Protein backbone atom coordinates (compact mmCIF):
# COMPACT_ATOMS: atom_id res chain seq x y z
CA UNK A 1 0.00 0.00 0.00
CA UNK A 2 2.85 2.42 0.75
CA UNK A 3 5.48 1.35 -1.78
CA UNK A 4 5.12 3.32 -4.99
CA UNK A 5 1.90 5.02 -3.90
CA UNK A 6 1.81 8.64 -5.03
CA UNK A 7 -1.65 9.58 -3.76
CA UNK A 8 -1.61 8.90 0.00
CA UNK A 9 -0.90 12.14 1.83
CA UNK A 10 -1.85 11.10 5.37
CA UNK A 11 -1.49 7.62 6.81
CA UNK A 12 -3.51 7.35 10.02
CA UNK A 13 -2.53 4.18 11.88
CA UNK A 14 -3.71 5.13 15.37
CA UNK A 15 -5.04 2.42 17.68
CA UNK A 16 -3.80 -0.50 15.56
CA UNK A 17 -1.49 -2.22 18.07
CA UNK A 18 1.36 -2.13 15.53
CA UNK A 19 4.04 -2.65 18.16
CA UNK A 20 7.71 -2.35 17.20
CA UNK A 21 7.67 -5.10 14.57
CA UNK A 22 4.80 -3.52 12.67
CA UNK A 23 6.44 -0.10 12.73
CA UNK A 24 9.68 -1.60 11.39
CA UNK A 25 7.75 -3.01 8.39
CA UNK A 26 6.21 0.40 7.73
CA UNK A 27 9.64 2.03 7.97
CA UNK A 28 11.04 -0.49 5.47
CA UNK A 29 8.29 0.53 3.04
CA UNK A 30 8.99 4.23 3.64
CA UNK A 31 12.70 3.71 2.87
CA UNK A 32 11.96 1.80 -0.36
CA UNK A 33 13.49 3.51 -3.40
CA UNK A 34 10.19 3.64 -5.29
CA UNK A 35 8.45 5.14 -2.26
CA UNK A 36 11.13 7.79 -1.85
CA UNK A 37 10.76 8.79 -5.51
CA UNK A 38 6.94 8.89 -5.69
CA UNK A 39 5.57 9.42 -2.20
CA UNK A 40 3.23 12.29 -1.39
CA UNK A 41 2.97 11.15 2.24
CA UNK A 42 3.23 14.23 4.42
CA UNK A 43 1.70 12.98 7.71
CA UNK A 44 2.03 9.75 9.67
CA UNK A 45 -0.21 9.16 12.71
CA UNK A 46 1.10 6.55 15.16
CA UNK A 47 -0.95 7.19 18.31
CA UNK A 48 -1.52 4.35 20.74
CA UNK A 49 0.30 1.51 18.97
CA UNK A 50 2.31 0.02 21.85
CA UNK A 51 5.58 1.32 20.41
CA UNK A 52 8.78 1.32 22.45
CA UNK A 53 12.31 2.61 21.96
CA UNK A 54 13.05 -0.67 20.15
CA UNK A 55 11.72 0.70 16.85
CA UNK A 56 12.90 4.30 17.05
CA UNK A 57 16.11 3.72 15.06
CA UNK A 58 14.03 2.37 12.16
CA UNK A 59 11.67 5.34 12.41
CA UNK A 60 14.54 7.83 12.51
CA UNK A 61 16.12 6.27 9.41
CA UNK A 62 12.81 6.39 7.56
CA UNK A 63 12.29 10.05 8.44
CA UNK A 64 15.80 11.05 7.37
CA UNK A 65 15.23 9.56 3.92
CA UNK A 66 11.84 11.17 3.32
CA UNK A 67 11.60 14.59 1.71
CA UNK A 68 7.79 14.78 1.87
CA UNK A 69 6.98 13.54 5.39
CA UNK A 70 6.90 16.56 7.67
CA UNK A 71 4.27 15.72 10.29
CA UNK A 72 4.60 12.83 12.74
CA UNK A 73 1.82 12.46 15.31
CA UNK A 74 3.04 10.21 18.07
CA UNK A 75 1.23 9.91 21.40
CA UNK A 76 0.42 7.26 24.00
CA UNK A 77 3.57 5.24 23.52
CA UNK A 78 6.10 3.62 25.82
CA UNK A 79 9.16 5.07 24.14
CA UNK A 80 10.58 6.92 27.15
CA UNK A 81 13.95 8.61 26.93
CA UNK A 82 16.38 7.50 24.25
CA UNK A 83 20.07 7.18 24.98
CA UNK A 84 22.59 8.80 22.73
N, C-alpha and C positions, 0 to 999 in steps of 0.2 A: 504494500500500500504506500510506503514512503519512497522506496527506491524508484527514481525516475519520474515521480509525480510532480507535475509543474502547476497544479491547481490548488493544492491544499495550502492555505495560509495560516490556519490555526489548528493545532492538534491537541484536543482536550482529552486527556487520559486520566482525569481525576477519579478517585474512588474505584480503581481497577485492581488493586492488590498486585501491582506489577512486581514488586520486590526488586532486589538488586539484579537478579538474572534477567528479568524482563526489560529493565532499563538498559542493561548492556546490549541486548538484541536491538533495541531501538537506536542506541548510539551507533552500533555497527551499520545500521541502515542510513543514519544521518551522515556517516563518514564515507559512504559508498561514492565512488567517482561520479556515477550518473546522477546521484542525488545532489552532490555538490554543484554540478553543472546546471541542473534544471530546477532546483527547489525554489519554491516561493514561500516556504514555511517561515513565518516571522514570529510565531508564538507557540510555545510548548507548555502545556498545563500538566503538572505532575503532583497535584495535591493528593494527600492521603493515599499513598501507594506503598507504605511500609518500606521505604527506602532507607538505607543506612550509608555510612561513609564508605562501605565496600564497593559502591558503584560510582563514586564521585570522580575518580580518575577517568573512567570511560566517558562520563558526562562532560568533563572539562575538555577532553580531547575532541569530542564531537562539537562543542561550542567554538573551539578555536578554529576548526576547519570551516565553519559555516559563515558565509557572508550575509545571509538573509535573516538568520534567526537573531532577533534582538530583544525578545521578551520571554523570560522564563519565570513561570509562576509555580512556586515551590513552597508548600506549607504542609503542616502536619506530618513531619517526617521524623526519623530518629537519627539524623545525620550527626548532630552534635558538632563539636569543634574538630577541625581537621588539623593534623600535624603538618609542619612543613613551612 
